[in-house]
């Protein structure tokens, strides 16, 4: 058995994706949702589900789950966020061994790359959570400098109020890594001066439910190229499956 943990999980398509995959490929497994209001319940979840061999991790736990793990892959350690946990069970050990991985960055990179012209030198990244960490890692691997924006100013991070025409003209790639606009709060969007966007912009939203978020809608109205995170979800899910089934 495999599953997804985070809170809330009403937005997620992961269960549908894996259930359809298992049926299509005749894989005798199931995938369940495990909403946790607190990660301190993780031990209970693992004890109650003794056949659980792998977990995906979503908001808000991609960073917080690290302290509950026994080891990290090189990528996950460098990124500082985890979206995949492989569960090793040994009858000689009292507790399972939990190894954290990050497939978000590669899913994002492979999904974004077809949109790029090769001239993108920097990108405006909205949000500073676990998903943002993977996006920043991917951008650096692609040779694109990330400019981080959030509600609160701190070292290396500008605020939404700082985003003006100059910043938008210098960052023709904009990535929303926040949950703003995600079901059920579909009318929300990052507070940007959308009227300053143009057809030169590429605006990528990691949110995939709904398929066109308010962020995407406002960007598209200004002529920007837009894309949601559904393809990224599919890619990272397949990479998760590979990790769970490695010897």
Secondary structure by P-SEA (a helix, b strand, c coil): ccccccccccccaaaaaaaaaaaaacccbbbbbbbcccccaaaaaaaacccccbbbbccccccccccccccccaaaaaaccccbbbbbbbccccbbbbbbbbaaaaaaaaaacccccccccbbbbccccaaaaaaaaaaaaacbbbbbbcccccccccccccccaaaaaaccbbbbccccccccccccccccccccccccbbbbbccccccccaaaaaaaaabbbbbcaaaaaaaaaaaaaaaaacc
